[in-house]
Amino acid sequence: MWNVPNSLTIFRIVLAPVLVVVLLTEFPEKEFWGLGIFLLAALTDILDGIIARRTNRITVTGALLDPIADKLLMSGAFISLAELGAAPAWMVFLIIAREFAVTGLRLVALEHGIPIAANRLGKAKTTSQVVAVSLLIFSLRYPAWGLLSSIALWVAIALTVVSMVVYFWQNWHVVAASEARR
C-alpha cells in the first residue's frame, strides 16, 4: 500500500482541503498560493499514474483512492470558486453531478465484473477542468482574464456533459442487465 504512487494520491487528498481553506481565507497572495496548490495536486494526479504503470505498482488501494482524490480536489476547487463568485453554482453542480453519475455507472458495471476505464473524452474533460480551475483562480487576482476563464469553463462544461453521455451510451447495457436481474 505505501508506495510512491499511493503516497502521491494521499498527498493529493490532503491538498484538497488545504486548497479550499487557502481560497476561502483572506490573506495576501491567496490566489497565487491557491493556484500553486491546485497545480501541484494536479501534477500528483499525472505522476501517480505514470509511476504506478512504469514501476508495476498498481494496487487495489491506489485504484480506489485515485478517483476519490480526483473528485475531492476538483469538487473542492469548484465549490470554492462558486463561493467566491468566480463560477456559477449551476455549472459546479453539473460538474459534481456528472462525477456521481459516472461513478455510479462504474459501480454497477463492477457488480457485473465489467470495469469501465477512463477514455480519451474523460481525460479531455479532466484536462479542461484543470485548465478552467487554473484560469478561474488566476482571474480572481487578474479580472482581465475573466473572459478567457469563462470560455475555459464553458469548454469544461461541454466536455463534462458530452463525456457523461458517451459513458452512459457506451455502457448502458450494463445498467440494463442489472435491472433485468431484479
Secondary structure, 3 states (H helix, E strand, C coil): CCCHHHHHHHHHHHHHHHHHHHHHCCCCCHHHHHHHHHHHHHHHHHHHHHHHHHCCCCCHHHHHHHHHHHHHHHHHHHHHHHHCCCCCHHHHHHHHHHHHHHHHHHHHHHHCCCCCCCCHHHHHHHHHHHHHHHHHHHHHHCHHHHHHHHHHHHHHHHHHHHHHHHHHHHHHHHHHHHHHHC
